[in-house]
Structures are given as structure tokens and as C-alpha cells.
Amino acid sequence: MVDVARHRIDDPVVRAAHRERLDHDGALVLEGFLRPDVVERLIADHDADEANAFFAAGTHNAELTEPLADLPADHPRNRQIVSSKGLIADDQIPDGSPLRTLYDSTRFRAYLASVLGIGALHPYADRLSSINVHFAPAGRELGWHLDNSSFAVTLLLRAPLGGGRFEYVPGIRNDSGDGSTIDSELLGRVLDGDLPPLRLDFAPGALVLFRGREALHRVTPTIGGVTRLLVVLAYNDAPGIALSPSALATFYGREP
């Protein structure tokens, strides 16, 4: 599945260089990670799944939590944000899918663990979150949010004609010290459109590693008649972690 001639994921020197780039930039983009024929097969496998995808109709705050009762409704941490892209969940991915082969690959997980600087990777404890295929037809978007996990692993399968840009602002959450701190003033500036975000550009077949727990990020609305198609391979650095009931209801429309 992977172009290992171009991306030597077993090479310790390559892994160290990738880790340095990820630590410095908060993101790592490996263009052409999947072979073109694999990208074509995955598009063919999942194009029809758009009809069965759950499209979020509700809103959420940036932290994907229930409203914070000790803060007013218009506080940046309670402001409601629209996410309208669709997805199929892990329990809708067939057992024989190449996505499961890659997700479960010990070779791939060893590469990710080395680059991410963690001991081991673990699937989500809930039945929905580990492998997802995301669909963003015209007008659909993924609103500003912070991830629950400290990292995200994605594969772009198809780019839209326009829009569908991945934008982010680092430094919104600080996990150092004794706890997690949200920079509410900075968050408010982003939500108000007063702070231009950074942008990641990548083509179909690219692997993207992103530290989304500290960096606020979104995908802008798709423009045109081509659906943006993306795979999320979700891992954790500890076993037994599941998305919150609020996040599951927002993004999957289902209970844990």
C-alpha cells in the first residue's frame, strides 16, 4: 500500500528526521505516501458509502465538550461552531478493507510510535472512532475544534475542486505543567476571524500527522461538485480511551 521506496519508514534516520519536523512544526506531510493504485481502489471502495454517511446537523464548542456551566454562553469556550461533513464509522469499515490492513500493521504502528515519540499505539475503546472515512460534498465543512487525542493521522484520497482547505492556529491549548489551559483570548480572536490561520496543503495519497490537541483547526467548506474524501486513522497513546458521549453524538449521531 505504501510507497516505501520514497518513504523509508523503517529507517531510523528517516524516523528521527520526521520526528524533528513534527515536533518543530506540529505537522508532518508525506506526499505520495499511498501508491496511486491504492488511492484509486480506496476511492472505488468508499465512494458509494457517502449515501450511508452520517452528516452532522448540530453544533459544538471548540473543545468538543458539553457547555461549561461556569462560563456565559457567548464565552469563546462555549461558542457554538458548525460542523457539517459526513462520515462512516469504524463499525462500517469491512474486515477485509486495506484501511484495516494499514491501521493494524505493526510496521506502520512502529513508524508512527517512533515519529510521535510514544511507546505504543492503541485503538479507541469505543466501536466508532478508530477508522473513519470523511465526506465533504459542496458546502460541507469541519468547524474549528481541538482534538481529544494528542495527535491525528490522516490520508487524503480525493481533493475538491475548491475550498476544503486545512487551516490551523497553534498554541490554543497548553498541556504543560499541572493541567490543561485554554487561551480564551486567542480562541476568541480566531472564532471572530481576527487572526489569520496557518494552512496545510497536500495532495491525494498524502499522509498527514498533526498535533491537534494544542492547535485549533478546521477544514473550510467544499466548493464545487467533487466530494472531498479523507481517511482518519485514530490511535491513542494509552489503552481504554473513548470519545466523550457528547462528541460521539455530534459526529456520529450515535451512542457509545
C-alpha positions, 0 to 999 in steps of 0.5 A: 500500500505504501510507497516505501521506496520514497518513504523509508519508514523503517529507517531510523534516520528517516524516523528521527528526521520526521520526528524533528519536523513534527515536533518543530512544526506540529505537522508532518506531510508525506506526499505520495505516501499511498501508491496511486493504485491504492488511492484509486481502489480506496476511492472505488471502495468508499465512494458509494458509502457517502449515501450511508454517511452520517452528516452532522446537523448540530453544533459544538464548542471548540473543545468538543465538550458539553457547555461549561456551566461556569462560563456565559454562553457567548464565552469563546469556550462555549461558542457554538461552531458548525460542523457539517461533513459526513462520515462512516464509522469504524463499525462500517469499515469491512474486515477485509478493507486495506484501511484495516490492513494499514491501521493494524500493521505493526510496521506502520504502528512502529513508524508512527510510535517512533515519529510521535515519540510514544511507546505504543499505539492503541485503538479507541475503546469505543466501536466508532472512532478508530477508522473513519472515512470523511465526506465533504460534498459542496458546502460541507465543512469541519468547524474549528475544534481541538482534538481529544487525542494528542495527535491525528493521522490522516490520508487524503484520497480525493481533493475538491475542486475548491475550498476544503482547505486545512487551516490551523492556529497553534498554541490554543491549548497548553498541556504543560505543567499541572493541567490543561489551559485554554487561551480564551483570548486567542480562541476568541480572536480566531472564532471572530476571524481576527487572526489569520490561520496557518494552512496545510496543503497536500495532495491525494495519497498524502499522509498527514500527522498533526498535533491537534490537541494544542492547535485549533483547526478546521477544514473550510467548506467544499466548493464545487461538485467533487466530494472531498474524501479523507481517511482518519486513522485514530490511535491513542497513546494509552489503552481504554480511551473513548470519545466523550458521549457528547462528541460521539453524538455530534459526529456520529449521531450515535451512542457509545 
